[in-house]
């Protein structure tokens, strides 16, 4: 039986994978950690107990960046699934498809005074404009409160991390890039950039899906993962 590792992103926890855990529990040995730190070292150390050739590694959003990092370091899974991911969350002088650094810095500063509002605003952007019907399924798997210091550390990771130099070292038996065309957090241009840099990758675009297809398009995500768990 394959190991299925599901990594959540910023301002969420392992509950974001509720629908996949229900659907795939009989197909794989599941590991859906609540990430205590936003560090590739932590993930690398905890993956050492798994056989890479028997592991399907799925990262969503910030979790996708961590997954890319550990695969660039040498962990080669049977499949790497990058869901709503990117090489650099923030814009750089030579990279203009991310968020302005000043916006992320401003979010970090606001965490000191009104963390609940910052998180709420982020959660409101997780769905695409045509995904109103998915609001309830999404809300059901979102956390109610999280530590502001942990949230700030996640924003620091997003602000400072640029994985573009590491992409040539990313390896997996299969690489699948999954992205919603209506993603308001990481625009679909991020997926196209990754597809250009990861020549062996398969790009799967979900029409009208936003940033959280594991909730809004849960059946699609489950069906996409199933063939890699055989």
Secondary structure by P-SEA (a helix, b strand, c coil): cbbbbbbbccccccccaaaaaaaccccccccccccccccaaaaaaaacccccccbbbbbcaaaaaaaaaaaaacccccbbbbccccccccccccccccccaaaaaaaaaaccccaaaaaaaaaaaccccccccaaaaaaaaccccccaaaaaaaaaaaaccccccccccccccbbbbbbbcccccccaaaaaaaaaaaccbbbbbbccccccccccaaaaaaaaaccccc
